[in-house]
Amino acid sequence: MPEGGDALICRCRDTALRWGRGVRRTAGAMIGQPDYDAYVAHAQTTHPDQPPLDKVAFFRLHEQRRFGGAGGFKCC
């Protein structure tokens, strides 16, 4: 039985969103900015006693790491 129009639209939307997230993640990795959501998931799993950095602090620390700022950033 062929899929209805709504189901096909939903599948296309979900595929486009998944590809968009992949493109964003890849572009971020190319410029030295890892995925913030992946970082938060990692931090909550490996360091549940510490709050994760907010987006601004996360961005600044990775910017320092990429461009040689003092200290750098290393999670584990």
PyMOL Python script that loads the backbone (N, CA, C, O; Angstrom):
from pymol import cmd

cmd.read_pdbstr("""\
ATOM      1  N   MET A   1       0.850  -1.178   0.000  1.00  0.00           N
ATOM      2  CA  MET A   1       0.000   0.000   0.000  1.00  0.00           C
ATOM      3  C   MET A   1       0.898   1.244   0.000  1.00  0.00           C
ATOM      4  O   MET A   1       1.758   1.386   0.869  1.00  0.00           O
ATOM      5  N   PRO A   2       0.705   2.123  -0.950  1.00  0.00           N
ATOM      6  CA  PRO A   2       1.551   3.318  -1.007  1.00  0.00           C
ATOM      7  C   PRO A   2       1.299   4.234   0.191  1.00  0.00           C
ATOM      8  O   PRO A   2       0.198   4.284   0.740  1.00  0.00           O
ATOM      9  N   GLU A   3       2.350   4.952   0.577  1.00  0.00           N
ATOM     10  CA  GLU A   3       2.229   5.872   1.702  1.00  0.00           C
ATOM     11  C   GLU A   3       1.370   7.069   1.322  1.00  0.00           C
ATOM     12  O   GLU A   3       1.331   7.491   0.166  1.00  0.00           O
ATOM     13  N   GLY A   4       0.685   7.604   2.327  1.00  0.00           N
ATOM     14  CA  GLY A   4      -0.110   8.796   2.107  1.00  0.00           C
ATOM     15  C   GLY A   4       0.772  10.021   1.996  1.00  0.00           C
ATOM     16  O   GLY A   4       1.958   9.978   2.325  1.00  0.00           O
ATOM     17  N   GLY A   5       0.195  11.100   1.536  1.00  0.00           N
ATOM     18  CA  GLY A   5       0.952  12.333   1.353  1.00  0.00           C
ATOM     19  C   GLY A   5       1.533  12.872   2.640  1.00  0.00           C
ATOM     20  O   GLY A   5       2.663  13.359   2.653  1.00  0.00           O
ATOM     21  N   ASP A   6       0.770  12.793   3.740  1.00  0.00           N
ATOM     22  CA  ASP A   6       1.259  13.315   5.019  1.00  0.00           C
ATOM     23  C   ASP A   6       2.440  12.513   5.538  1.00  0.00           C
ATOM     24  O   ASP A   6       3.407  13.080   6.046  1.00  0.00           O
ATOM     25  N   ALA A   7       2.363  11.196   5.411  1.00  0.00           N
ATOM     26  CA  ALA A   7       3.464  10.355   5.888  1.00  0.00           C
ATOM     27  C   ALA A   7       4.728  10.614   5.087  1.00  0.00           C
ATOM     28  O   ALA A   7       5.823  10.657   5.646  1.00  0.00           O
ATOM     29  N   LEU A   8       4.580  10.787   3.783  1.00  0.00           N
ATOM     30  CA  LEU A   8       5.744  11.066   2.937  1.00  0.00           C
ATOM     31  C   LEU A   8       6.359  12.423   3.282  1.00  0.00           C
ATOM     32  O   LEU A   8       7.581  12.564   3.324  1.00  0.00           O
ATOM     33  N   ILE A   9       5.507  13.418   3.529  1.00  0.00           N
ATOM     34  CA  ILE A   9       6.009  14.747   3.915  1.00  0.00           C
ATOM     35  C   ILE A   9       6.763  14.660   5.236  1.00  0.00           C
ATOM     36  O   ILE A   9       7.820  15.270   5.391  1.00  0.00           O
ATOM     37  N   CYS A  10       6.218  13.898   6.195  1.00  0.00           N
ATOM     38  CA  CYS A  10       6.888  13.742   7.485  1.00  0.00           C
ATOM     39  C   CYS A  10       8.242  13.057   7.320  1.00  0.00           C
ATOM     40  O   CYS A  10       9.223  13.463   7.943  1.00  0.00           O
ATOM     41  N   ARG A  11       8.299  12.019   6.480  1.00  0.00           N
ATOM     42  CA  ARG A  11       9.578  11.328   6.267  1.00  0.00           C
ATOM     43  C   ARG A  11      10.584  12.257   5.609  1.00  0.00           C
ATOM     44  O   ARG A  11      11.760  12.246   5.974  1.00  0.00           O
ATOM     45  N   CYS A  12      10.149  13.060   4.651  1.00  0.00           N
ATOM     46  CA  CYS A  12      11.055  14.006   3.983  1.00  0.00           C
ATOM     47  C   CYS A  12      11.538  15.060   4.978  1.00  0.00           C
ATOM     48  O   CYS A  12      12.714  15.424   4.979  1.00  0.00           O
ATOM     49  N   ARG A  13      10.639  15.544   5.814  1.00  0.00           N
ATOM     50  CA  ARG A  13      11.015  16.549   6.818  1.00  0.00           C
ATOM     51  C   ARG A  13      12.033  15.978   7.791  1.00  0.00           C
ATOM     52  O   ARG A  13      13.036  16.623   8.096  1.00  0.00           O
ATOM     53  N   ASP A  14      11.775  14.757   8.282  1.00  0.00           N
ATOM     54  CA  ASP A  14      12.696  14.130   9.227  1.00  0.00           C
ATOM     55  C   ASP A  14      14.070  13.908   8.597  1.00  0.00           C
ATOM     56  O   ASP A  14      15.095  14.111   9.248  1.00  0.00           O
ATOM     57  N   THR A  15      14.091  13.492   7.338  1.00  0.00           N
ATOM     58  CA  THR A  15      15.370  13.286   6.647  1.00  0.00           C
ATOM     59  C   THR A  15      16.103  14.608   6.477  1.00  0.00           C
ATOM     60  O   THR A  15      17.313  14.669   6.692  1.00  0.00           O
ATOM     61  N   ALA A  16      15.397  15.662   6.096  1.00  0.00           N
ATOM     62  CA  ALA A  16      16.031  16.969   5.918  1.00  0.00           C
ATOM     63  C   ALA A  16      16.588  17.479   7.249  1.00  0.00           C
ATOM     64  O   ALA A  16      17.686  18.035   7.284  1.00  0.00           O
ATOM     65  N   LEU A  17      15.846  17.296   8.340  1.00  0.00           N
ATOM     66  CA  LEU A  17      16.331  17.728   9.652  1.00  0.00           C
ATOM     67  C   LEU A  17      17.575  16.948  10.064  1.00  0.00           C
ATOM     68  O   LEU A  17      18.529  17.523  10.588  1.00  0.00           O
ATOM     69  N   ARG A  18      17.563  15.637   9.825  1.00  0.00           N
ATOM     70  CA  ARG A  18      18.716  14.809  10.185  1.00  0.00           C
ATOM     71  C   ARG A  18      19.942  15.229   9.373  1.00  0.00           C
ATOM     72  O   ARG A  18      21.040  15.318   9.923  1.00  0.00           O
ATOM     73  N   TRP A  19      19.776  15.484   8.088  1.00  0.00           N
ATOM     74  CA  TRP A  19      20.887  15.936   7.258  1.00  0.00           C
ATOM     75  C   TRP A  19      21.373  17.315   7.711  1.00  0.00           C
ATOM     76  O   TRP A  19      22.575  17.579   7.731  1.00  0.00           O
ATOM     77  N   GLY A  20      20.439  18.182   8.070  1.00  0.00           N
ATOM     78  CA  GLY A  20      20.817  19.519   8.537  1.00  0.00           C
ATOM     79  C   GLY A  20      21.662  19.449   9.800  1.00  0.00           C
ATOM     80  O   GLY A  20      22.649  20.172   9.936  1.00  0.00           O
ATOM     81  N   ARG A  21      21.271  18.579  10.721  1.00  0.00           N
ATOM     82  CA  ARG A  21      22.065  18.422  11.947  1.00  0.00           C
ATOM     83  C   ARG A  21      23.454  17.888  11.608  1.00  0.00           C
ATOM     84  O   ARG A  21      24.444  18.317  12.199  1.00  0.00           O
ATOM     85  N   GLY A  22      23.530  16.962  10.667  1.00  0.00           N
ATOM     86  CA  GLY A  22      24.825  16.418  10.271  1.00  0.00           C
ATOM     87  C   GLY A  22      25.709  17.481   9.628  1.00  0.00           C
ATOM     88  O   GLY A  22      26.909  17.542   9.892  1.00  0.00           O
ATOM     89  N   VAL A  23      25.110  18.317   8.782  1.00  0.00           N
ATOM     90  CA  VAL A  23      25.876  19.390   8.133  1.00  0.00           C
ATOM     91  C   VAL A  23      26.368  20.381   9.182  1.00  0.00           C
ATOM     92  O   VAL A  23      27.514  20.827   9.128  1.00  0.00           O
ATOM     93  N   ARG A  24      25.511  20.722  10.128  1.00  0.00           N
ATOM     94  CA  ARG A  24      25.904  21.662  11.190  1.00  0.00           C
ATOM     95  C   ARG A  24      27.038  21.081  12.025  1.00  0.00           C
ATOM     96  O   ARG A  24      28.000  21.780  12.345  1.00  0.00           O
ATOM     97  N   ARG A  25      26.925  19.799  12.377  1.00  0.00           N
ATOM     98  CA  ARG A  25      27.953  19.141  13.187  1.00  0.00           C
ATOM     99  C   ARG A  25      29.285  19.081  12.417  1.00  0.00           C
ATOM    100  O   ARG A  25      30.349  19.323  12.988  1.00  0.00           O
ATOM    101  N   THR A  26      29.215  18.758  11.127  1.00  0.00           N
ATOM    102  CA  THR A  26      30.431  18.676  10.316  1.00  0.00           C
ATOM    103  C   THR A  26      31.071  20.042  10.145  1.00  0.00           C
ATOM    104  O   THR A  26      32.288  20.181  10.266  1.00  0.00           O
ATOM    105  N   ALA A  27      30.254  21.053   9.864  1.00  0.00           N
ATOM    106  CA  ALA A  27      30.798  22.409   9.703  1.00  0.00           C
ATOM    107  C   ALA A  27      31.421  22.887  11.007  1.00  0.00           C
ATOM    108  O   ALA A  27      32.473  23.526  10.988  1.00  0.00           O
ATOM    109  N   GLY A  28      30.792  22.590  12.131  1.00  0.00           N
ATOM    110  CA  GLY A  28      31.346  22.975  13.425  1.00  0.00           C
ATOM    111  C   GLY A  28      32.683  22.302  13.683  1.00  0.00           C
ATOM    112  O   GLY A  28      33.618  22.932  14.177  1.00  0.00           O
ATOM    113  N   ALA A  29      32.773  21.028  13.349  1.00  0.00           N
ATOM    114  CA  ALA A  29      34.034  20.303  13.544  1.00  0.00           C
ATOM    115  C   ALA A  29      35.125  20.871  12.637  1.00  0.00           C
ATOM    116  O   ALA A  29      36.292  20.925  13.027  1.00  0.00           O
ATOM    117  N   MET A  30      34.749  21.297  11.425  1.00  0.00           N
ATOM    118  CA  MET A  30      35.731  21.850  10.492  1.00  0.00           C
ATOM    119  C   MET A  30      36.327  23.154  10.988  1.00  0.00           C
ATOM    120  O   MET A  30      37.480  23.461  10.683  1.00  0.00           O
ATOM    121  N   ILE A  31      35.560  23.929  11.750  1.00  0.00           N
ATOM    122  CA  ILE A  31      36.085  25.201  12.251  1.00  0.00           C
ATOM    123  C   ILE A  31      36.491  25.106  13.715  1.00  0.00           C
ATOM    124  O   ILE A  31      36.751  26.123  14.357  1.00  0.00           O
ATOM    125  N   GLY A  32      36.546  23.888  14.243  1.00  0.00           N
ATOM    126  CA  GLY A  32      37.027  23.700  15.612  1.00  0.00           C
ATOM    127  C   GLY A  32      35.981  23.901  16.676  1.00  0.00           C
ATOM    128  O   GLY A  32      36.324  24.113  17.839  1.00  0.00           O
ATOM    129  N   GLN A  33      34.715  23.840  16.317  1.00  0.00           N
ATOM    130  CA  GLN A  33      33.625  23.990  17.280  1.00  0.00           C
ATOM    131  C   GLN A  33      32.829  22.689  17.359  1.00  0.00           C
ATOM    132  O   GLN A  33      31.932  22.459  16.549  1.00  0.00           O
ATOM    133  N   PRO A  34      33.152  21.851  18.322  1.00  0.00           N
ATOM    134  CA  PRO A  34      32.398  20.610  18.468  1.00  0.00           C
ATOM    135  C   PRO A  34      30.928  20.884  18.773  1.00  0.00           C
ATOM    136  O   PRO A  34      30.551  22.001  19.127  1.00  0.00           O
ATOM    137  N   ASP A  35      30.120  19.863  18.632  1.00  0.00           N
ATOM    138  CA  ASP A  35      28.681  19.957  18.844  1.00  0.00           C
ATOM    139  C   ASP A  35      28.380  20.186  20.327  1.00  0.00           C
ATOM    140  O   ASP A  35      28.766  19.377  21.171  1.00  0.00           O
ATOM    141  N   TYR A  36      27.697  21.280  20.643  1.00  0.00           N
ATOM    142  CA  TYR A  36      27.398  21.612  22.047  1.00  0.00           C
ATOM    143  C   TYR A  36      26.482  20.573  22.674  1.00  0.00           C
ATOM    144  O   TYR A  36      26.693  20.180  23.821  1.00  0.00           O
ATOM    145  N   ASP A  37      25.479  20.126  21.951  1.00  0.00           N
ATOM    146  CA  ASP A  37      24.544  19.139  22.505  1.00  0.00           C
ATOM    147  C   ASP A  37      25.258  17.824  22.824  1.00  0.00           C
ATOM    148  O   ASP A  37      24.951  17.176  23.825  1.00  0.00           O
ATOM    149  N   ALA A  38      26.207  17.433  21.978  1.00  0.00           N
ATOM    150  CA  ALA A  38      26.982  16.224  22.252  1.00  0.00           C
ATOM    151  C   ALA A  38      27.855  16.420  23.485  1.00  0.00           C
ATOM    152  O   ALA A  38      28.026  15.505  24.291  1.00  0.00           O
ATOM    153  N   TYR A  39      28.409  17.634  23.623  1.00  0.00           N
ATOM    154  CA  TYR A  39      29.209  17.940  24.813  1.00  0.00           C
ATOM    155  C   TYR A  39      28.361  17.833  26.074  1.00  0.00           C
ATOM    156  O   TYR A  39      28.792  17.234  27.059  1.00  0.00           O
ATOM    157  N   VAL A  40      27.165  18.405  26.055  1.00  0.00           N
ATOM    158  CA  VAL A  40      26.288  18.363  27.237  1.00  0.00           C
ATOM    159  C   VAL A  40      25.946  16.917  27.581  1.00  0.00           C
ATOM    160  O   VAL A  40      25.964  16.545  28.755  1.00  0.00           O
ATOM    161  N   ALA A  41      25.637  16.104  26.588  1.00  0.00           N
ATOM    162  CA  ALA A  41      25.338  14.697  26.843  1.00  0.00           C
ATOM    163  C   ALA A  41      26.548  13.990  27.438  1.00  0.00           C
ATOM    164  O   ALA A  41      26.414  13.198  28.370  1.00  0.00           O
ATOM    165  N   HIS A  42      27.731  14.277  26.896  1.00  0.00           N
ATOM    166  CA  HIS A  42      28.964  13.681  27.410  1.00  0.00           C
ATOM    167  C   HIS A  42      29.217  14.141  28.850  1.00  0.00           C
ATOM    168  O   HIS A  42      29.538  13.325  29.714  1.00  0.00           O
ATOM    169  N   ALA A  43      29.076  15.431  29.104  1.00  0.00           N
ATOM    170  CA  ALA A  43      29.339  15.968  30.442  1.00  0.00           C
ATOM    171  C   ALA A  43      28.375  15.376  31.467  1.00  0.00           C
ATOM    172  O   ALA A  43      28.777  15.062  32.587  1.00  0.00           O
ATOM    173  N   GLN A  44      27.122  15.224  31.096  1.00  0.00           N
ATOM    174  CA  GLN A  44      26.140  14.673  32.031  1.00  0.00           C
ATOM    175  C   GLN A  44      26.413  13.198  32.319  1.00  0.00           C
ATOM    176  O   GLN A  44      26.100  12.703  33.402  1.00  0.00           O
ATOM    177  N   THR A  45      26.996  12.503  31.346  1.00  0.00           N
ATOM    178  CA  THR A  45      27.301  11.089  31.533  1.00  0.00           C
ATOM    179  C   THR A  45      28.581  10.891  32.338  1.00  0.00           C
ATOM    180  O   THR A  45      28.619  10.074  33.259  1.00  0.00           O
ATOM    181  N   THR A  46      29.625  11.634  31.992  1.00  0.00           N
ATOM    182  CA  THR A  46      30.933  11.397  32.605  1.00  0.00           C
ATOM    183  C   THR A  46      31.211  12.264  33.818  1.00  0.00           C
ATOM    184  O   THR A  46      32.053  11.910  34.644  1.00  0.00           O
ATOM    185  N   HIS A  47      30.525  13.390  33.946  1.00  0.00           N
ATOM    186  CA  HIS A  47      30.742  14.296  35.079  1.00  0.00           C
ATOM    187  C   HIS A  47      29.391  14.741  35.644  1.00  0.00           C
ATOM    188  O   HIS A  47      29.078  15.931  35.622  1.00  0.00           O
ATOM    189  N   PRO A  48      28.588  13.797  36.149  1.00  0.00           N
ATOM    190  CA  PRO A  48      27.237  14.171  36.601  1.00  0.00           C
ATOM    191  C   PRO A  48      27.235  15.106  37.804  1.00  0.00           C
ATOM    192  O   PRO A  48      26.224  15.753  38.078  1.00  0.00           O
ATOM    193  N   ASP A  49      28.354  15.188  38.526  1.00  0.00           N
ATOM    194  CA  ASP A  49      28.419  16.056  39.697  1.00  0.00           C
ATOM    195  C   ASP A  49      28.745  17.502  39.350  1.00  0.00           C
ATOM    196  O   ASP A  49      28.681  18.372  40.220  1.00  0.00           O
ATOM    197  N   GLN A  50      29.098  17.780  38.075  1.00  0.00           N
ATOM    198  CA  GLN A  50      29.460  19.134  37.657  1.00  0.00           C
ATOM    199  C   GLN A  50      28.469  19.638  36.607  1.00  0.00           C
ATOM    200  O   GLN A  50      28.086  18.890  35.707  1.00  0.00           O
ATOM    201  N   PRO A  51      28.056  20.896  36.718  1.00  0.00           N
ATOM    202  CA  PRO A  51      27.169  21.424  35.666  1.00  0.00           C
ATOM    203  C   PRO A  51      27.961  21.652  34.380  1.00  0.00           C
ATOM    204  O   PRO A  51      29.112  22.084  34.438  1.00  0.00           O
ATOM    205  N   PRO A  52      27.368  21.371  33.224  1.00  0.00           N
ATOM    206  CA  PRO A  52      28.086  21.622  31.966  1.00  0.00           C
ATOM    207  C   PRO A  52      28.229  23.126  31.726  1.00  0.00           C
ATOM    208  O   PRO A  52      27.467  23.930  32.263  1.00  0.00           O
ATOM    209  N   LEU A  53      29.208  23.482  30.919  1.00  0.00           N
ATOM    210  CA  LEU A  53      29.407  24.884  30.560  1.00  0.00           C
ATOM    211  C   LEU A  53      28.212  25.382  29.767  1.00  0.00           C
ATOM    212  O   LEU A  53      27.543  24.611  29.078  1.00  0.00           O
ATOM    213  N   ASP A  54      27.948  26.688  29.874  1.00  0.00           N
ATOM    214  CA  ASP A  54      26.907  27.237  29.008  1.00  0.00           C
ATOM    215  C   ASP A  54      27.485  27.407  27.602  1.00  0.00           C
ATOM    216  O   ASP A  54      28.690  27.257  27.400  1.00  0.00           O
ATOM    217  N   LYS A  55      26.623  27.722  26.632  1.00  0.00           N
ATOM    218  CA  LYS A  55      27.074  27.777  25.232  1.00  0.00           C
ATOM    219  C   LYS A  55      28.173  28.797  25.009  1.00  0.00           C
ATOM    220  O   LYS A  55      29.103  28.546  24.243  1.00  0.00           O
ATOM    221  N   VAL A  56      28.079  29.956  25.671  1.00  0.00           N
ATOM    222  CA  VAL A  56      29.082  31.009  25.468  1.00  0.00           C
ATOM    223  C   VAL A  56      30.439  30.555  26.000  1.00  0.00           C
ATOM    224  O   VAL A  56      31.453  30.703  25.319  1.00  0.00           O
ATOM    225  N   ALA A  57      30.462  30.008  27.203  1.00  0.00           N
ATOM    226  CA  ALA A  57      31.723  29.534  27.786  1.00  0.00           C
ATOM    227  C   ALA A  57      32.302  28.394  26.955  1.00  0.00           C
ATOM    228  O   ALA A  57      33.514  28.333  26.745  1.00  0.00           O
ATOM    229  N   PHE A  58      31.444  27.493  26.483  1.00  0.00           N
ATOM    230  CA  PHE A  58      31.889  26.384  25.643  1.00  0.00           C
ATOM    231  C   PHE A  58      32.523  26.917  24.352  1.00  0.00           C
ATOM    232  O   PHE A  58      33.594  26.463  23.947  1.00  0.00           O
ATOM    233  N   PHE A  59      31.863  27.870  23.719  1.00  0.00           N
ATOM    234  CA  PHE A  59      32.379  28.451  22.483  1.00  0.00           C
ATOM    235  C   PHE A  59      33.719  29.137  22.721  1.00  0.00           C
ATOM    236  O   PHE A  59      34.655  28.956  21.942  1.00  0.00           O
ATOM    237  N   ARG A  60      33.819  29.927  23.800  1.00  0.00           N
ATOM    238  CA  ARG A  60      35.068  30.657  24.080  1.00  0.00           C
ATOM    239  C   ARG A  60      36.229  29.714  24.385  1.00  0.00           C
ATOM    240  O   ARG A  60      37.350  29.940  23.930  1.00  0.00           O
ATOM    241  N   LEU A  61      35.961  28.659  25.154  1.00  0.00           N
ATOM    242  CA  LEU A  61      37.029  27.724  25.455  1.00  0.00           C
ATOM    243  C   LEU A  61      37.545  27.019  24.209  1.00  0.00           C
ATOM    244  O   LEU A  61      38.751  26.824  24.061  1.00  0.00           O
ATOM    245  N   HIS A  62      36.647  26.637  23.318  1.00  0.00           N
ATOM    246  CA  HIS A  62      37.096  25.976  22.090  1.00  0.00           C
ATOM    247  C   HIS A  62      37.755  26.966  21.146  1.00  0.00           C
ATOM    248  O   HIS A  62      38.633  26.584  20.373  1.00  0.00           O
ATOM    249  N   GLU A  63      37.355  28.213  21.190  1.00  0.00           N
ATOM    250  CA  GLU A  63      38.023  29.235  20.399  1.00  0.00           C
ATOM    251  C   GLU A  63      39.456  29.424  20.891  1.00  0.00           C
ATOM    252  O   GLU A  63      40.382  29.549  20.090  1.00  0.00           O
ATOM    253  N   GLN A  64      39.633  29.445  22.222  1.00  0.00           N
ATOM    254  CA  GLN A  64      40.977  29.550  22.783  1.00  0.00           C
ATOM    255  C   GLN A  64      41.827  28.358  22.378  1.00  0.00           C
ATOM    256  O   GLN A  64      43.000  28.511  22.038  1.00  0.00           O
ATOM    257  N   ARG A  65      41.238  27.177  22.414  1.00  0.00           N
ATOM    258  CA  ARG A  65      41.981  25.977  22.054  1.00  0.00           C
ATOM    259  C   ARG A  65      42.417  26.023  20.597  1.00  0.00           C
ATOM    260  O   ARG A  65      43.542  25.652  20.262  1.00  0.00           O
ATOM    261  N   ARG A  66      41.517  26.481  19.739  1.00  0.00           N
ATOM    262  CA  ARG A  66      41.826  26.514  18.309  1.00  0.00           C
ATOM    263  C   ARG A  66      42.857  27.580  17.969  1.00  0.00           C
ATOM    264  O   ARG A  66      43.743  27.352  17.146  1.00  0.00           O
ATOM    265  N   PHE A  67      42.742  28.744  18.601  1.00  0.00           N
ATOM    266  CA  PHE A  67      43.613  29.857  18.238  1.00  0.00           C
ATOM    267  C   PHE A  67      44.730  30.099  19.244  1.00  0.00           C
ATOM    268  O   PHE A  67      45.383  31.142  19.202  1.00  0.00           O
ATOM    269  N   GLY A  68      44.959  29.143  20.154  1.00  0.00           N
ATOM    270  CA  GLY A  68      46.127  29.205  21.016  1.00  0.00           C
ATOM    271  C   GLY A  68      46.005  30.117  22.217  1.00  0.00           C
ATOM    272  O   GLY A  68      47.007  30.666  22.675  1.00  0.00           O
ATOM    273  N   GLY A  69      44.830  30.288  22.728  1.00  0.00           N
ATOM    274  CA  GLY A  69      44.669  31.096  23.927  1.00  0.00           C
ATOM    275  C   GLY A  69      45.288  30.395  25.124  1.00  0.00           C
ATOM    276  O   GLY A  69      45.608  29.208  25.053  1.00  0.00           O
ATOM    277  N   ALA A  70      45.456  31.108  26.204  1.00  0.00           N
ATOM    278  CA  ALA A  70      46.060  30.542  27.404  1.00  0.00           C
ATOM    279  C   ALA A  70      45.155  29.465  28.000  1.00  0.00           C
ATOM    280  O   ALA A  70      43.937  29.633  28.064  1.00  0.00           O
ATOM    281  N   GLY A  71      45.737  28.397  28.420  1.00  0.00           N
ATOM    282  CA  GLY A  71      44.990  27.361  29.125  1.00  0.00           C
ATOM    283  C   GLY A  71      44.427  26.284  28.233  1.00  0.00           C
ATOM    284  O   GLY A  71      44.697  25.105  28.459  1.00  0.00           O
ATOM    285  N   GLY A  72      43.658  26.642  27.233  1.00  0.00           N
ATOM    286  CA  GLY A  72      43.024  25.646  26.379  1.00  0.00           C
ATOM    287  C   GLY A  72      41.926  24.923  27.113  1.00  0.00           C
ATOM    288  O   GLY A  72      41.575  25.285  28.236  1.00  0.00           O
ATOM    289  N   PHE A  73      41.387  23.911  26.490  1.00  0.00           N
ATOM    290  CA  PHE A  73      40.268  23.186  27.074  1.00  0.00           C
ATOM    291  C   PHE A  73      40.462  21.705  26.865  1.00  0.00           C
ATOM    292  O   PHE A  73      40.729  21.260  25.749  1.00  0.00           O
ATOM    293  N   LYS A  74      40.332  20.946  27.920  1.00  0.00           N
ATOM    294  CA  LYS A  74      40.390  19.499  27.810  1.00  0.00           C
ATOM    295  C   LYS A  74      39.431  18.949  28.847  1.00  0.00           C
ATOM    296  O   LYS A  74      39.584  19.200  30.042  1.00  0.00           O
ATOM    297  N   CYS A  75      38.453  18.206  28.393  1.00  0.00           N
ATOM    298  CA  CYS A  75      37.434  17.699  29.302  1.00  0.00           C
ATOM    299  C   CYS A  75      37.953  16.517  30.102  1.00  0.00           C
ATOM    300  O   CYS A  75      37.963  16.563  31.332  1.00  0.00           O
ATOM    301  N   CYS A  76      38.382  15.467  29.430  1.00  0.00           N
ATOM    302  CA  CYS A  76      38.780  14.228  30.135  1.00  0.00           C
ATOM    303  C   CYS A  76      40.225  13.884  29.844  1.00  0.00           C
ATOM    304  O   CYS A  76      40.734  12.882  30.346  1.00  0.00           O
TER     305      CYS A  76
END
""", "prot")
cmd.dss("prot")
cmd.show_as("cartoon", "prot")
cmd.util.cbc("prot")
cmd.orient("prot")
